[in-house]
Amino acid sequence: MRALALDQIYATQRRGAYLNAVDVHSGAVWASVGPVAVDTDSWTLVLWELQARHLLWDRVTMDGGAACRAASRMVTPNLVIQADQWHILHSCGQLQARLGRQLHQLQQQTAVVARQAARIAAPQQPRGRNPKTDLVAHAAEVAIAQRLVDDVGFLMQELRRLLDVVVLDQRGVLSGAQRQDDLDSLLCLWSEVVVSAQAPQQAIVQQLLTTVTEALPELLTFVEQLDRVQADLRPMLSPARQALVGWAWLRRKGLGWNTRDIVAALPPCWRDAARVLLAAWADAVLLTTAVERWYSILRVHLTVHRTLSAGRLALLAVWHNHRLFTRGIHTGQSPLHLSGMHQAPTDWLVALGYPPADASPITHERPAMAAAIACAA
């Protein structure tokens, strides 16, 4: 059973797109077709083909593509859709940056307002069509804009914290209901900030609030499964113990630990339950990062070739699925190995039917095969 990331990358001049289905946890490319029209029918055919190849998935994550969503709801109507958190937070970050630019413009105007006030005191006529001459009023306007930027920054920081897999405070690891209560309070505070904002910034803050409110239900579909796991483990791993495991999980990068290191640092009687809890946290799906990694490869070939034929696209997918990671925690493994196919070859040419590199040299009686291998290499 897989978790899929679905997304499309547009071809040259947006004439069709390449539709991709990538395994969230392993990065294996299960489907990559195109260029085709970006509509519900195209996505439905891709998902039907995956089902015909006996691929099973219980979770889907994607960005805001309407055609992809409609196809997913038609092919797998019982599956909830997890929205990609990165796209939503990126859109919010762009709006937040607009507030910062407006504050910077006001701060740059301070010297101009000071010069205009000095001309009034000279006395001289101020310059410009609508000059600002009141330095005190301008300072108050800058202070209000600065406070708004600080408030929105705090709200965005809290939103990112509450959207994380593990949310930890003095109450312990928050349940889904506690997380939702905190989010409701956050949205109430956001509404108050909208009301207190000045006219130029109020529309931006309102747009931020609308974006978050509309996307929030699909950003938290992973919480229900985590709630069940945390509740089932309470007889063996109390809330206080879960909080300690959550503290280590949130700081694992700073500590340089992986899951095995966290489990090894716990008392022996905790380890079995902690191993299940950590596996559930690691299995949570929030982002479409896997498909973006595939795009980092695909974009290079699109830039060079302008368009990719079905054969070239299939070869790229085979090469990607069989290539070994050379660094990181998965060094020496391929995406297929991470998907559970431990016997998969490590040479993509072997997967295509060519002899391995250490095979006996090809004789002259097989010139056609020698030419084919040379072309493939």
PyMOL commands that set and color helices and strands:
alter all, ss='L'
color gray80, all
select helices_A, chain A and resi 12-14+40-52+66-75+85-121+135-162+176-196+199-219+223-233+239-250+252-255+259-264+268-283+289-305+310-322+335-338+348-351+367-376
alter helices_A, ss='H'
color red, helices_A
select strands_A, chain A and resi 2-10+17-23+29-36+57-62+81-83+168-169+172-173
alter strands_A, ss='S'
color yellow, strands_A
deselect
rebuild
show_as cartoon
